[in-house]
Amino acid sequence: MPNQKCQFLYEERIILVQAETHESAIKQAEKEAEEYCSDLDCIMVDFAQSFEVFSDLEEEPVKLHKQEVFSLMRSSDLPANQYVDLYFDTGLEHQQTAK
């Protein structure tokens, strides 16, 4: 039910950053999220992922550096760790852990 009152509201965001490594991309995204949250009354859930855009950045630079390209807000009664486990970190993902 979309009008259901829940205890928490989570926002999933996708932003573009230019980075040499996944670790660097995640650090930049986490910094941006902290800045985003400081402007609002919210906290960042400790979960970030990165994806490499397959293009030659010398020829096609990312012109939207640190720009949000997707946002989804979902209400839930789940605390942050359970919410992340249910929707993003089930254990079945094919992903690497950043160092």
C-alpha positions in Angstrom: 0.0 0.0 0.0 1.6 3.3 -1.1 -0.1 5.3 1.6 0.9 2.9 4.4 2.6 4.7 7.3 5.9 3.0 8.1 8.6 3.8 10.7 11.4 4.5 8.1 11.8 6.0 4.7 14.8 4.9 2.6 16.0 6.5 -0.5 18.1 4.6 -3.0 20.2 6.9 -5.2 22.4 6.4 -8.2 25.0 9.1 -9.0 27.8 9.3 -11.5 31.4 9.8 -10.4 34.6 9.7 -12.3 37.2 7.4 -10.6 40.1 5.2 -11.3 38.9 2.3 -9.1 35.8 0.9 -7.5 37.1 1.8 -4.1 37.7 5.4 -5.1 34.2 5.6 -6.7 32.6 4.3 -3.5 34.6 6.8 -1.3 33.4 9.6 -3.5 29.8 8.4 -3.4 29.9 8.0 0.3 31.3 11.6 0.7 28.5 12.9 -1.7 25.9 11.0 0.4 27.2 12.6 3.6 26.9 16.0 2.0 23.4 15.2 0.7 22.3 14.0 4.1 23.7 17.0 5.9 21.3 19.2 3.8 18.4 17.0 4.9 17.3 15.4 8.2 18.6 12.0 7.3 21.5 9.5 7.8 23.4 7.4 5.3 22.9 3.6 5.6 26.3 2.0 5.4 26.0 0.4 2.0 27.4 1.5 -1.3 28.0 -0.2 -4.7 29.8 0.8 -7.8 29.6 -0.1 -11.5 32.2 0.7 -14.2 30.8 2.5 -17.2 32.4 0.9 -20.2 33.5 3.9 -22.3 36.7 5.7 -23.2 36.7 8.6 -20.7 39.4 10.4 -22.7 37.0 10.6 -25.7 33.7 10.7 -23.7 34.2 12.3 -20.3 31.5 12.0 -17.7 30.0 15.4 -17.8 27.5 14.7 -15.0 30.1 14.0 -12.3 28.3 13.7 -8.9 24.9 14.2 -10.5 22.0 12.1 -9.4 20.6 10.0 -12.2 18.1 7.8 -10.2 16.2 8.0 -7.0 13.7 5.6 -5.4 12.1 6.2 -2.0 10.5 3.3 -0.2 8.8 3.3 3.2 9.6 0.3 5.5 9.3 -0.7 9.1 12.6 -2.6 8.8 15.7 -1.2 10.5 18.6 -0.3 8.1 20.6 -3.5 8.3 17.5 -5.7 7.6 16.3 -3.4 4.8 19.7 -3.6 3.1 19.9 -7.4 3.5 16.3 -7.8 2.1 16.7 -5.6 -1.0 20.4 -5.2 -1.8 22.7 -7.7 0.0 20.9 -11.0 0.0 24.1 -13.0 -0.4 23.1 -14.1 -4.0 24.6 -11.0 -5.7 27.7 -11.5 -8.0 29.8 -8.7 -6.6 33.1 -7.9 -5.0 33.7 -6.3 -1.6 35.7 -3.0 -1.7 38.7 -2.9 0.5 
